[in-house]
Amino acid sequence: MSLKIYGAPASRTFRSLWAAEEAGLTYENLPLSYLGPEIKAPAYLAINPNGTIPALSDDGFNLFESLAINFYLARKSGKLLPSDARGEALTLQWSFWAASEAEPLIGAWSYHTLFLPPEQRKPEVAADAAAKLPRRLQVLEGALADRDYLLGDEFTLADLNVAAVLFRAPAFGLDAFPRVKAWHARCLARPAAQAAIAMREAKAPA
Ligand SMILES: N[C@@H](CCC(=O)N[C@@H](CS)C(=O)NCC(=O)O)C(=O)O
């Protein structure tokens, strides 16, 4: 199979598995663990020199960065990505926003609240992220004030990339952001998202 997505589903690879499922493309998932050692070996570094997951390879074309992989999958399938300049720019806007504004905060909060062994958690890091996240969530709440999805009436890659980065947002708590809460649940209820979630749960560890 020419299209390969490397990375265990219960990692950031989930984002690209969701996109591949939405795209309806035939692909193979190679569930490499983020713990290594395969992702630090020369064969994998030739695909992703960062030594991280996910990565994509497609008939000799290699790509890293989960959200960029999703743009490739969307463009390749002709789905999810608006073709007009403004729609494409807004999709990039939301994707960069997810990576730069939302991910560091939801990541810090999740790690220092849920994932790290208790003795390694730093409550002050979690508290700092928790204090900063609401301002970002309020931006989303505003964007969704008059629409079901970030770009309008239809689910697009903008929704996928933001909702996937905010996968742990319900655990953080979204009651103060009812539109974000409903939108996130709507996105994650999609059959493609559920298929990727099933892969997360079937294939451990991350
Ligand atoms: N910005 C990258 C982050 C990739 C990343 O850090 N992935 C983690 C797993 S979720 C990883 O591979 N960590 C292993 C390491 O850093 O050695 C993306 O979104 O693809």
Ligand as a Chemical Component Dictionary entry (heavy atoms), coordinates in Angstrom:
data_LIG
# 
_chem_comp.id                   LIG 
_chem_comp.type                 NON-POLYMER 
_chem_comp.pdbx_formal_charge   0 
_chem_comp.three_letter_code    LIG 
# 
loop_
_chem_comp_atom.comp_id 
_chem_comp_atom.atom_id 
_chem_comp_atom.alt_atom_id 
_chem_comp_atom.type_symbol 
_chem_comp_atom.charge 
_chem_comp_atom.model_Cartn_x 
_chem_comp_atom.model_Cartn_y 
_chem_comp_atom.model_Cartn_z 
_chem_comp_atom.pdbx_ordinal 
LIG N1  N1  N 0 4.330  18.905 16.322 1  
LIG C1  C1  C 0 4.464  17.496 16.105 2  
LIG C2  C2  C 0 4.698  16.801 17.450 3  
LIG C3  C3  C 0 5.065  15.345 17.288 4  
LIG C4  C4  C 0 5.366  14.709 18.646 5  
LIG O1  O1  O 0 6.016  15.314 19.534 6  
LIG N2  N2  N 0 4.929  13.463 18.826 7  
LIG C5  C5  C 0 5.192  12.729 20.050 8  
LIG C6  C6  C 0 4.107  11.676 20.285 9  
LIG S1  S1  S 0 2.508  12.367 20.524 10 
LIG C7  C7  C 0 6.496  11.971 19.921 11 
LIG O2  O2  O 0 6.736  11.363 18.920 12 
LIG N3  N3  N 0 7.343  12.007 20.964 13 
LIG C8  C8  C 0 8.556  11.243 20.973 14 
LIG C9  C9  C 0 9.757  12.087 21.195 15 
LIG O3  O3  O 0 9.622  13.317 21.288 16 
LIG O4  O4  O 0 10.836 11.504 21.292 17 
LIG C10 C10 C 0 3.202  16.960 15.403 18 
LIG O5  O5  O 0 2.115  17.538 15.642 19 
LIG O6  O6  O 0 3.278  16.021 14.603 20 
# 
loop_
_chem_comp_bond.comp_id 
_chem_comp_bond.atom_id_1 
_chem_comp_bond.atom_id_2 
_chem_comp_bond.value_order 
_chem_comp_bond.pdbx_ordinal 
LIG N1  C1  SING 1  
LIG C1  C2  SING 2  
LIG C1  C10 SING 3  
LIG C2  C3  SING 4  
LIG C3  C4  SING 5  
LIG C4  O1  DOUB 6  
LIG C4  N2  SING 7  
LIG N2  C5  SING 8  
LIG C5  C6  SING 9  
LIG C5  C7  SING 10 
LIG C6  S1  SING 11 
LIG C7  O2  DOUB 12 
LIG C7  N3  SING 13 
LIG N3  C8  SING 14 
LIG C8  C9  SING 15 
LIG C9  O3  DOUB 16 
LIG C9  O4  SING 17 
LIG C10 O5  DOUB 18 
LIG C10 O6  SING 19 
# 
